[in-house]
Amino acid sequence: MEDEMKIILLIALVSLLAMYLCYPKVCSFVRVFNAAPGEEGGKRRRRKSGGMGKMEMSSEQEKKIGFSILIVFMAAAFIARLIGAVVYRGYEVDINCFLAWANMIFENGIGNFYSLDAFTDYPPGYMYILYAIGALRAVFHIAQTSTLSIILTKMPAILADLAIGWLVYKIACKKFKETGAACIAGMFLLTPAVILDSAVWAQVDSVFTLCIVLMCYFLTEKKLIPAYFIFALGILIKPQSLIFTPVLIYGIVEQVFIESFRQDPREVFWKKFWLNLGCGIAAILCIGLLMLPFGFHDALSQYTETLGSYPYASVNAYNFWTMIGRNWAPQEETLLGIAYQTWGMISIFATVIFSGVIFFKSKDSRSKYYFTAALIVTCVFTLSVRMHERYIYPAVILLLLCFAARPRKKLFNAFIFMAFGTFLNMAHSMFYFDPNNFDNMASIPIFIGCIMVAVLIYVIYLAVACYAGYASESVEHEAMNRELQHIPWKQEKDRNIIQASDKPVKFAGIDFILMAAITLIYAVVAFSNLGDRKAPETEYSVLGDGDLVLDFGKEVQISKIWNFLGYANNPKYLVYYSNTGGDEDWTDCFTEESPLDAGSVFHWNDTSVDLSARYLWITPSEQTYEDSIMEMAFTDPDGNVLLPANASVYPALFDEQDLFTGRATYKNGTYFDEIYHARTAYEMINHMYCYENTHPPLGKAFIALGVLMFGMNPFGWRFMGTLFGVLMLPIFYVFSKKFFKESWLSTVTTVLFAFDFMHYAQTRIATIDVFVTLFIILAYYFMYCYTRKSFYDSSLLSTFIPLGLCGIAMGFSWACKWTGIYASAGLCVIFFLTMIQRFREYIYASKHPNVSTHGIHHQQILQSFYPKFFKTIGFCCIFFVLIPALIYILSYIPMSDGTDNGLIQRVVDNQKSMFSYHSELEATHSFSSNWYEWPMMKRPIWFYSGEVSETVKEGISSFGNPLVWWAGIPAFIMVLYFGFLERDRRGRFLTLSYLSQYLPWVFIGRVVFIYHYFPSVPFVVLMVGYCMKKIVDWRPKLKPAMFVYAGLAVVLFAMFYPVLTGIPVEVEYVKTYLKWFKSWVLIGNLFPIM
């Protein structure tokens, strides 16, 4: 990440944290609502009885203090903007246009402006402002490119910022005391996105946004006529104002056609109707009148041409289209067979319908206009096409006004998240975007796009949860008080925090049936097409057994030399050919300077040649120190096998010719890192020096078990990994059932995990990631079981069982791969948080010693805490230090380092070697990827490539199921929110579990790959399941949708099955349906296997 982006991210995060920390202080100034007599809890009957609650009033002193604070904020904001305007000239294209246009319109006159031979794409409204700036420059002889000229050009937007700040203060004063209202206004004025847009970028979004905010304010105050004219002014300034047209229409329908029609006498209603109709027409005519001086046709073309400009899915708007890698993609391209432009129109139509339903269902008269406007612009920006990065700008102000008019924490969260995402989008576009080195799959825009999509989902959630219904003011204030009580540092210090042990989760017969069914179905799929059950077994060493002199009986045309190597990779040979076999009649084919490289181990390697000969002589190169060939084959240009006439002289090389199929595939040999791990398994079995020593040995020992059972063939070396992948499913089901306590959710999450692409592809290749991942799942399952037990109401032994099993599983994970150590950090944090909880319960019990909680007498807590605590710590020293260390050391028994050193010395030496390798590795790889790209799957790892014909190819890639991984991004945000802001124990457990697998990779400097994300995948699925449970608890009717979602994930797995398995597939099918992004290779011959 470049330095500019680090600074941008730092500013965004600091501002996000600062605004969040301001929340409790701002809320302390909420006016107290005193319910009217007879109004109990804000029930609806206040509307019938006429009883009116009273809002707490401010003293004159409070008003003076609040207004003084506002003035300080506005002064500071103005100074900050002046500094920004001076220090940074602005976005070159925009500031140069504004500077030139101000001169052009003043010097050539308003009537000639649009007819000049120059680029102009702004409507007349802002041109009047630029005319005034041009006049000032002319009167005071200010140079066009001077600093003062730039400040003047930026001043309208800066003043609009201040005007909006004052309006925020005015609106907030109705629900907050003046000091709180001033703080909210200050929050807006100092929001980085707002300062960036006006003072730094030199854009004018705040000018037309001021018109939109005023329109919503007038609508809220039931002043339709001023709203018409201010909206017309907004349209004159920027065409983007038209996005908010539905808000004005909703206001007209509600206030004229519903309220007035129902409440007023008919003559009054018709009077209002004609008055509003006349004023609306007058506002439209004002637009036309103000366009006339420019030439009506020329001015109108600024709107029509703007609507037709930038025909792309996204124009640096980091939204849904950018999230899927379609930034700057032509809008005529298709998604699921439908053009992006059509999807955009569908989204606008759906937005209008949805926002209308929410608006008319909402009874909140104070904030719904602001919220509806924010909802519309957020939906349009995120889902429609041709959006620019700044089109989301008004949503920042509108969401803050929602909070100012309706003080709810959820609305405040929406504001700070929107401000966070908007700033990242605008700042990245301004400072980081380079059109000459543009990559629509760049990870940062995609990541920001994910943030904006998550914000949209949250805003839609707020629409349904907070606006589709009625709540009285007293209910609102009660809700506000409850939210303040949930802020950790505001909570009552003496709250009862004692937790009882969970009751055992009951597994019904249906659980065993579902678990077995999913496991069995997956096992059948996983073991199908796994690999051949036979491979060459007899071996020959040219170095040890002698040179090869092959006689084909007659002169033959040799096109390819094939070999299936044994344990030694890349041996090199010299090859000579002859038609007579005489000592002096040999011609060089491969020499010492350019020897034949025999390729990779346990794999059919081919070398292309073009020679006509009867005899071949193969001898080892001086570069070869050991070799092992299991079988050889020769083919002519037509692919026919050529068997030497003297093949019987070398039986080890030509006794298994039936295993040669004419090409190398994943089924008949190793691919990707199997050349290291499968080879080492073979070496362990045969007590040889173990070549692969950059990871602990236990995973390779597991692979060796499969080889012992089924032989040294593809099925044998892949069997144990595939078996572990199958065993993950019942373990995961049990974990999920324990976690969620619901069979339907355990089923859905297990299906999602079973048919995740990486779970399938990564467990069918003979590498060690599958083993460490299974033991990580087990370790976290047992730790979760431990966290749900309390040693106050359970025997200490019963708490030791899951704790000890966790330590054992952790030890096995260490012995498979060092990533298990990363997972241990999370286990450690979770354990000590549990101990802190036990201690807090002890403190609480000491303050209330003579009572019971959940059947636990507090005296029992006081008597047992210290003995049980120290016994638990001692137990952990054994099961989390000594036993894992012992497991790790014993895993080295089958591993030879080629020395006679003892076990301990071999372990120590290997740790030094591994650390040196991983810390000093500077290798690169075509399919490496950065840690922050993994959840978005920018770069799948391409394991295998094969070619059947020009139109039919094979490939194996490892990456995630998009419906699972992409859902995991907003799911993590939701889990993080509930885990720490709502203090949900399960959410906190998932957050720590996920981050302990993922976060360490941020600090890894060596080349890394997407498969390093595999240990995080089980927790991604659990996070998705957590969100599904929250959604279903909130809206039970949505449960069927969760099954549909899981079904779609299975369908997606079926679609991608060929490129996850390696079976032949039509190239056109892959290009049309599977290659969603350019960086997804999936099939082809662009990347060498080894």
Buried (B, 14 or more C-beta within 10 A) or exposed (E): EEEEBEEBBEBBEEBBEEBBEBBBEBBBBBBEBEBEEEBEEBBEEBEEEEEEBEBEEBEEEBBEBBBEBBEEBBEEBBEBBBEBBBEBBBBEEBBBBBBBBBBBBBEBEBEBBBEEEEEBEBBBBBBBBBBBBBEBBEEEEBEBEEEEBBBBBBBBBBBBBBBBBBBBBBBBBEBBBBBBBBBBBBBBBBBBBBBBBBBBBBBBBBBBBBBBBBBBBBBBEEBBBBBBBBBBBBBBBBBBBEBBEBBBEBBBBBBBBEBBBEEBEEEEBEEBBEEBEEBBEBBEEBBEEBBEBBBEEBBBBBBEEBEEEBEBBBBBBBBBBBBBBBBBBEBEEEBEEEBBBBBBEEBBEEBBEBBBEBBBBBBBEBBBBBBBBBBBBBBBBBBBBBBBBBBBBBBBBBBBBBBBBBBBBBBBBBBBBBBBBBBBBBBBBBBBBEEEEEEBBBBBBBBBBBBBBBBBBBBBBBBBEBBBEEBBBBBBBBBBEEBBEEBEEEEEEEEEEBBBBEEEBEBEEEBEEBBEEBBEBBBEBBBEEBBBEBBBBBBBBBBEBEEBBBBBEEEBBBBBBBBBBBBBBBBBBBBBBBEEEEEEEBEEBBEEEEBBBBBBBBBBBBBEBEBEBBBBBBBBBEEBEBBBBBBBBBBEEEEEEBEBEBBEEBEBBBBBBEBBEBBBBBBBBBBBBBBBBBBBBBBBBEEBBBBBBBBBBBBBBBBBBBBBEBBBBBBBBBBBBBBBBBBBBBBBBBBBBBBBBBBBBBBBBBBBBBBBBBBBBBBBBBBBBBBBBBBBBBBBBBBBBBBBBBBBBEEEEEBBBBBBBBBBBBBBBBBBBBBBBBBBBBBBBBBEBBEEBBEEBBEBBEEEEEEBBEEBBBEEBEEBBEEBBEBBEEBBEEBBEEBBBEBBBBBBEBBBBEEEEEEEEBBEBBEEEBEEEBEEEEEEEEBBBBBBBBBBBBBBBBBBBBBBEEEBBBBBBBBBBBBBBBBBBBBBBBBBBBBEBEEBBBBBBBBBBBBBBBBBBEEEEEEBBBBBBBBBBBBBBBBBBBBBBBBBEEEEEBBEEBEEBBEEBBEBBEEBBBBBBBBBBBBEBBEEEBBBBEBBBBBBEEBEBB
